[in-house]
Amino acid sequence: MEEYNPNAKSFYYSILFMFVIFSDIIICIFMVLIALSLIFEGANLSKNTFNIYLVIVLLINFILDLIFLINSRKTPHLIDDHLCRIKSFFGIIGIMTIISGIYFGVISFKMYKVSYEIQWREDELTKAQNEETDKNILKLEESGLFHYIENYVHKYPNSWRNTKEFNNLKELLGTKKFYLNDDELESILKWTFLSINFSELESKVLHNNPKTSDDLIRNYIELGENDEFSKLVISAILEEKFNYQGEIDKDIERIKKEIELKKFEDDLISETQTGHQFTINDIDNISGYDFEILLKRLFEKMGYQVMHTTLSQDQGADLVVEKFGVRTVIQAKNWANNVGNTAIQEVVAAIKYYDAQKAMVISSSEFTNAAVDLALSNNVELWDRSKLRKILNDNPIFKK
C-alpha cells in the first residue's frame, strides 16, 4: 500500500500486499492440515481443544484472504478498510498468521491517519471558504450592493451557476467594480438563500407565539413545507424555544393524524352536514361573484384571515388573505376559457397596492402557456381546475 485514494475509505494494492495474502493462504492451508491430522490422531483433550480453535481461526483467515482476492477482481486496486481491521484481528489471534495480522493492523492505522488528515484539510478548506464568504458579504453590504444579492435570491431561487441569470448577476456586479469568481458568487447566493429561508420560516412558525412544541409543529405542518432543510430549521427552533429532544419526523406524523381526525370530526358535527358539498362541477354553474364568496369560505376554513375587496375598486385583487404574517392577493377567474396574461399582470400590480408579499390567481379552468410563463417569472402561484378540485376535496365546503 503506498497510496491512498481520498475518494473512498480504501487503498491501492501493492506487490507486498499481494505477497502477504498468498503467503497467508499457504500458511493457513498447511497449518489446518497439520491441526486436523493431530485431531484425528486422538491427541489429549487440551491439545484437541487448541487444535480445533486453530482450525476455526485459520479457516476464517483463509476465507478473508479469498475475499481480498475476489474483491481485487471486482474493484481493482481498491479495498474496504473495515475488511482490513477484521483481517488484522483474526490474523493476530490466528497465531500462525500473526505477521499478516500486524501488517493489516499497520495498514488500518495508516488508512485512519490519512482519512483523518483529509477530513481535517476539508474542514479547514470549508472554514476558509466560509470566512471568505463572510468577508465578501460584508464588502457587498458596505458598498450598498447586497440588495442585488437578496433580490436575486427572491426572484431567481433556482438559478445557480451556469445559468443566464447567474452570469448576468456576475457581470452586473463587475460593472459596479465588484468582481467575484463563480465559486465566490455561488457561496454568497447559497448563504443568502439559507439565511432568508431560515428567517422567513422562523417568523412564520412563531407568528402566534406557540405555547408548546406541538403548537409550533402544527404551524409548520400548516405551512406545507416538507424538505430536509425546513425540518432542520424547525428542529433548531424547537430545541431553542422548548428544549425539544423528540424525533421530528414521528411528531410531525402524529400531529398530522390529530389534525386529520379533528377536521373529520368538525365536518361530521358541523351545521352544514345536511347540505351538499361543493364540487368543481358546481362552480361551473355559479357566478363570478359567488365564486369569490366560495373562495372566501374556503380560505377561512384553511385558517386564513380573508378580506373580500369591493367590486368597483378591487385594484387587481378579489381577495386579500393573510396567514403566518404573510399577506397574499388573489384574483379569482370563474371562466370557461383558459386564463391569459392579463390576470397575472393585474394581480402583480395588486401586490404593491395591498402591501402584500405573495400573489395568486385561481381559475376554474386552465391557464395559457404564456400566462404560466409570466406567472413563473413573477413568482405568482397558480391554481388551475385540477388544483382547485384537490383543495375542495381536502377542505370540503357545503352549500347552505
Beta strands, then each sheet from edge to edge (+ up, - down):
strand 1: 4-5
strand 2: 10-11
strand 3: 305-308
strand 4: 319-323
strand 5: 326-333
strand 6: 358-363
strand 7: 380-383
sheet 1: 1+ 2-
sheet 2: 3+ 4- 5+ 6+ 7+
end
